[in-house]
Amino acid sequence: MNRRSVLSLSLAVGAAGLGACSRPKGGGGGATTIRLGDDVAEDNPEIAAERWFGDQVKSLTGGKYEVKVFPNATLGDSNRMNEQVRSGTLQMAKSLFSNLTAFDKRLGVLSLPYAFPKPEDGFTALSGPLGDECKKILDGVGLTVLSWFYTGTRNVYNTKRPVRGAADLKGLRLRVPQNPVTVDSFNALGAQATPLPATEIYSALQQGVIDGAENNPIYYVSSKQVEEAKHWSWTRHQLGVDVLMVSKKFFAAQPADVQDALVQAGKLTQDHERELWNAQTDVFVKKAQDAGATSNDDVDVASMQAALKPVFDKYRPTFGDLMKLLPIA
């Protein structure tokens, strides 16, 4: 065999190996395995919901497909997994919705603070035109939405003091998602917004790089941040929305019956996840109390909203018609 033939054979073998890495591997009994990545801890209700989703997929496909869930950022942080799903090297992931603004700034519309007066307003919006438009945007960048996950309301917690209004946020170094809307919002409230990946929050609290963060009580406890930041304030400044999504490339390559199974499993899981979340919230609030956290529910929302008005004005041109679909518009 001459040198050119050897080189051609080596390239072909290498290409075949690379292609195999990007395809789902066979599971037990010859089933196709779908990998689903997440960055939350094992005891988070979303992980239970994702495994339940896997049960539905297995049942609806007659055992031909099975879902393997990877929690704790095993496959990388959220931004890395989102890129992998987009490229098709990872079949599925669950992402904080605001992290997806990296693909299209218009998706920041759901990050506007106090955009939904109550959670039910958010559910209605996501089940209607606003949710449909967001799905279209994500589909355009290679991400197909299967479920909207509810993660309660997001609230501020820190190492310094209770937050009862905008004045108490002044000077606090708060970790926020890597999302311009949230950064601008907390800067407008007087805090020093510090974008960090979720995987770095705990160590940043330990080292004093940040004074606090904002999230839901389940994440606060399951990520062990309650050990460092003992002041919890019910600011309820944002509806927690996560997205269970599948790679558009992977989805399009599946038979029609499998596509239908994934869509149906996603719809069923959406309701199931909300039930799991609501059932666990009080449990984790009690765990936070047992861990020594104090909480206050006397937040002056009006002072927060007044300080945030410039943020709404700034982003109105960016969000355009999407902003008109918010209940507060």
Summary of the structure (lengths in Angstrom):
residues: 329
radius of gyration: 21.3
end to end distance: 71.6
largest distance: 80.1
contacts: 1109
relative contact order: 0.16
helix: 54%
strand: 20%
